[in-house]
Amino acid sequence: MLHILLALATRERHGYGIMKEVEADSHGKVTMGPGTLYGSLSRMMDAGLIAEGDRRTDPELDDERRVYYRITPAGTAALAAELERYREVVAAARKHRLTPGALAPAT
């Protein structure tokens, strides 16, 4: 859900656009299939985090009208809270001088 909120934080997007933005933002580490994406979108709409926008044609894809999704004020607040939580986790890791390289698997 965090990746979807990030993808919608700056503009409305349709499902395929959300999938591509999540993949780009995560440098290919997070990929979503349609089932995962639309299940998440449905739960997020039920929770009031996102809402459907207009149906319109994507000029880059030049095909049928697509449903666009937008972040709601509740979604923006949830995103801000989650980003703050991550900031605190990173600060704690730095305090303990933990870095990815310092966390080699135990043998």
Backbone bond lengths (Angstrom), bond angles and torsions (degrees), N, CA, C in turn:
res aa  C-N    CA-C-N  psi(-1)  N-CA   C-N-CA  omega(-1)  CA-C   N-CA-C  phi
1 M - - - 1.446 - - 1.529 111.20 -
2 L 1.330 116.65 -35.68 1.465 120.45 179.55 1.527 110.49 -58.12
3 H 1.321 117.18 -45.91 1.460 120.24 -179.18 1.527 111.44 -63.51
4 I 1.306 117.45 -36.93 1.466 120.53 179.02 1.532 109.92 -67.60
5 L 1.324 117.00 -43.89 1.469 119.47 177.50 1.522 110.94 -61.35
6 L 1.335 116.85 -40.93 1.465 119.93 176.89 1.527 111.06 -60.84
7 A 1.335 116.14 -42.61 1.465 120.33 -179.29 1.522 111.98 -63.91
8 L 1.335 116.46 -30.79 1.470 120.29 -178.37 1.519 113.63 -94.96
9 A 1.319 117.64 -3.12 1.469 120.97 -174.67 1.525 113.07 -64.67
10 T 1.319 117.68 -29.63 1.461 119.75 -175.05 1.520 114.56 -104.81
11 R 1.352 116.52 -20.33 1.473 118.85 178.73 1.513 110.80 -169.07
12 E 1.308 115.20 162.44 1.464 121.20 174.84 1.516 108.92 -67.24
13 R 1.323 116.21 145.98 1.459 121.30 176.96 1.525 109.04 -144.07
14 H 1.316 115.64 154.44 1.462 120.49 172.43 1.525 107.61 -90.69
15 G 1.336 116.73 171.70 1.457 121.62 -174.10 1.514 114.00 -52.68
16 Y 1.328 117.34 -49.89 1.456 120.65 -178.75 1.531 110.08 -62.95
17 G 1.333 116.38 -39.04 1.467 120.35 178.03 1.521 111.93 -63.97
18 I 1.339 116.55 -37.44 1.465 120.64 176.81 1.523 109.48 -64.44
19 M 1.346 117.17 -46.83 1.471 120.42 179.96 1.525 111.06 -57.65
20 K 1.322 117.29 -44.05 1.464 121.03 -178.62 1.533 111.41 -68.53
21 E 1.317 117.73 -37.86 1.468 121.20 179.32 1.524 110.83 -67.83
22 V 1.321 117.36 -42.17 1.471 121.41 177.61 1.526 109.62 -60.73
23 E 1.314 116.26 -45.04 1.462 120.08 179.41 1.527 110.69 -62.13
24 A 1.337 117.34 -43.55 1.468 120.96 179.73 1.531 111.34 -66.61
25 D 1.336 116.49 -45.93 1.472 120.24 -179.29 1.523 112.13 -60.77
26 S 1.329 116.77 -33.54 1.465 121.09 -176.83 1.526 112.33 -94.54
27 H 1.322 116.72 8.04 1.469 121.90 -178.27 1.527 111.01 54.51
28 G 1.326 115.50 39.53 1.456 122.08 176.28 1.516 115.55 80.98
29 K 1.327 117.34 2.00 1.469 120.06 -178.40 1.522 112.50 -79.08
30 V 1.324 117.31 -24.42 1.462 121.57 178.76 1.523 107.86 -119.75
31 T 1.313 115.09 118.65 1.460 120.45 174.25 1.517 107.37 -124.57
32 M 1.300 115.51 142.98 1.463 121.27 -178.43 1.512 109.00 -122.57
33 G 1.315 114.94 132.00 1.449 119.20 170.93 1.515 108.62 -85.43
34 P 1.314 117.48 169.10 1.463 120.78 -179.02 1.526 113.49 -57.54
35 G 1.330 117.82 -39.93 1.468 120.07 -179.08 1.514 112.23 -62.21
36 T 1.325 115.98 -46.37 1.469 120.78 178.70 1.521 110.27 -63.84
37 L 1.330 116.02 -47.01 1.466 119.97 -177.14 1.523 111.28 -61.86
38 Y 1.321 117.29 -53.20 1.465 118.83 -173.85 1.522 112.16 -71.42
39 G 1.327 118.24 -28.42 1.460 120.43 171.74 1.521 110.96 -64.40
40 S 1.330 116.11 -43.93 1.468 120.33 177.64 1.523 111.28 -64.89
41 L 1.332 116.81 -43.31 1.467 119.75 179.62 1.524 110.71 -60.30
42 S 1.327 116.56 -41.57 1.465 120.29 179.61 1.530 110.90 -62.30
43 R 1.328 116.75 -46.81 1.475 120.19 178.91 1.530 111.11 -63.70
44 M 1.316 116.33 -38.38 1.471 119.90 -179.33 1.528 110.94 -69.14
45 M 1.338 117.51 -35.26 1.465 119.91 175.81 1.524 109.86 -67.71
46 D 1.331 117.23 -42.23 1.469 120.89 177.88 1.530 111.31 -60.28
47 A 1.333 116.59 -34.12 1.465 121.46 -179.64 1.530 112.39 -84.01
48 G 1.334 117.48 -4.77 1.458 121.30 178.82 1.522 114.33 79.36
49 L 1.336 117.34 16.03 1.466 120.83 -178.54 1.524 112.61 -83.27
50 I 1.327 116.00 -29.52 1.458 121.85 177.76 1.521 108.58 -137.53
51 A 1.323 115.20 165.91 1.469 120.93 177.66 1.521 108.52 -142.06
52 E 1.321 115.15 155.80 1.455 119.86 174.37 1.520 108.52 -73.19
53 G 1.307 114.70 140.51 1.451 120.65 173.33 1.515 108.60 -102.58
54 D 1.315 115.51 -147.96 1.459 121.15 -179.87 1.515 111.49 -76.26
55 R 1.331 114.55 160.90 1.466 120.98 167.88 1.516 105.38 -96.45
56 R 1.324 115.14 127.22 1.459 118.79 178.36 1.529 109.63 -155.60
57 T 1.296 116.19 166.38 1.451 122.42 179.68 1.514 108.72 -81.50
58 D 1.332 117.16 138.09 1.457 122.21 173.48 1.521 107.12 -84.57
59 P 1.330 118.51 117.10 1.462 119.65 -177.31 1.530 113.35 -63.30
60 E 1.323 117.91 -24.87 1.460 120.53 178.75 1.525 111.71 -75.53
61 L 1.332 117.34 -28.67 1.461 121.01 -178.01 1.518 112.21 -100.10
62 D 1.346 116.49 -22.22 1.463 122.25 175.77 1.536 111.98 48.45
63 D 1.321 115.19 54.29 1.455 118.86 178.56 1.519 109.57 -137.75
64 E 1.308 115.91 -156.30 1.468 120.63 -175.00 1.532 111.90 -59.32
65 R 1.302 114.17 164.51 1.462 119.97 178.68 1.517 109.85 -65.72
66 R 1.301 115.92 139.35 1.459 121.96 -177.61 1.518 109.69 -118.31
67 V 1.331 115.79 151.85 1.462 121.21 174.96 1.525 107.43 -82.24
68 Y 1.301 115.73 128.86 1.466 121.16 176.50 1.523 108.58 -101.44
69 Y 1.317 115.47 149.14 1.461 122.29 179.94 1.520 108.66 -119.76
70 R 1.334 114.81 148.47 1.470 119.98 178.55 1.518 108.88 -134.52
71 I 1.307 115.19 152.51 1.459 121.10 177.06 1.530 108.05 -78.33
72 T 1.306 117.22 143.33 1.465 122.46 178.16 1.527 109.06 -98.12
73 P 1.331 117.85 170.36 1.465 119.11 174.61 1.535 112.26 -56.34
74 A 1.324 117.54 -38.22 1.473 120.03 177.51 1.528 110.30 -65.48
75 G 1.324 117.13 -37.30 1.463 121.25 177.28 1.514 111.73 -66.75
76 T 1.327 116.13 -39.33 1.467 120.23 177.44 1.525 110.42 -64.10
77 A 1.323 116.68 -41.77 1.474 120.75 178.07 1.524 110.44 -64.76
78 A 1.335 117.82 -41.77 1.462 121.27 178.80 1.529 110.84 -64.63
79 L 1.326 116.89 -40.85 1.457 120.99 177.82 1.524 110.53 -63.17
80 A 1.319 117.29 -45.28 1.469 120.70 179.19 1.523 111.24 -61.15
81 A 1.326 117.34 -41.94 1.468 121.11 179.75 1.526 110.70 -65.50
82 E 1.311 116.79 -41.59 1.465 120.10 -179.64 1.526 111.32 -67.89
83 L 1.320 117.10 -39.98 1.465 119.80 177.68 1.526 111.05 -65.20
84 E 1.327 117.10 -36.71 1.467 120.70 176.35 1.521 110.10 -65.55
85 R 1.316 116.97 -40.30 1.468 120.87 178.10 1.529 110.23 -61.81
86 Y 1.317 117.38 -43.61 1.464 120.78 177.71 1.532 110.67 -64.58
87 R 1.330 117.37 -39.37 1.462 120.41 178.44 1.525 109.98 -59.77
88 E 1.324 117.05 -42.09 1.462 121.42 179.45 1.530 111.58 -65.65
89 V 1.323 116.63 -38.41 1.465 120.20 177.92 1.528 110.28 -64.74
90 V 1.318 117.43 -44.45 1.467 120.87 179.10 1.529 110.03 -64.04
91 A 1.329 118.14 -40.35 1.465 121.05 177.77 1.525 110.96 -61.69
92 A 1.319 117.54 -40.95 1.467 120.87 178.15 1.518 110.57 -65.28
93 A 1.307 117.98 -40.99 1.465 121.21 178.30 1.524 110.55 -63.10
94 R 1.320 116.60 -42.26 1.475 120.10 178.09 1.524 110.95 -64.57
95 K 1.311 116.58 -39.22 1.466 121.03 179.16 1.526 110.31 -58.29
96 H 1.312 116.19 -37.40 1.462 121.48 -179.81 1.532 112.12 -90.83
97 R 1.328 114.90 8.62 1.471 122.29 179.82 1.529 112.22 56.10
98 L 1.313 115.05 39.69 1.458 121.07 177.99 1.520 109.32 -96.40
99 T 1.294 115.58 127.44 1.458 121.81 176.26 1.518 107.29 -131.94
100 P 1.323 118.29 162.11 1.468 119.13 179.47 1.529 112.36 -54.32
101 G 1.326 117.72 -39.64 1.455 121.06 -179.53 1.522 112.71 -67.71
102 A 1.332 116.78 -28.18 1.462 120.81 -178.42 1.526 111.78 -82.17
103 L 1.293 117.26 -6.87 1.464 121.21 -177.11 1.524 111.42 -105.37
104 A 1.323 115.56 53.55 1.462 119.56 179.00 1.524 108.79 -69.16
105 P 1.324 117.01 144.58 1.470 119.95 178.94 1.523 110.86 -59.94
106 A 1.314 115.52 142.93 1.469 120.79 177.15 1.522 109.59 -71.38
107 T 1.303 116.13 142.63 1.470 120.18 179.63 1.506 110.93 -113.04
